[in-house]
Amino acid sequence: MPDHPVRLRAGGRAAPEATYTQTALHARSPWPASPLIDRLFLDSPIRTRGVFVPPDFFLGAARPTLEDTNRAWRDGAVLLGGRALDDALDAAGIGPAQVDFLGVTTVTG
């Protein structure tokens, strides 16, 4: 049991600056056209998505490897995670040394 009350002081948020419509992402899809791909992109209630890795990253003659893709996503996670943490620290009016716990949620890709 901690000697002080546990409480959430603030939350931070960061999102990619680039957004694309589902139609634009569908047009740049690296997967072969199929009814399933069409449905996943075009029948979604989601209309726009923020993405750190631009969709054209996956296109072209030299397809990125899984290692390339994971590196790009990791770079984005570190950058956006840092922004969210700065946002939360500013909102709470505290410095990093005063943080006892950090919780994170995200989506991949």
Summary of the structure (lengths in Angstrom):
residues: 109
radius of gyration: 18.5
end to end distance: 38.2
largest distance: 59.2
contacts: 213
relative contact order: 0.19
helix: 44%
strand: 6%
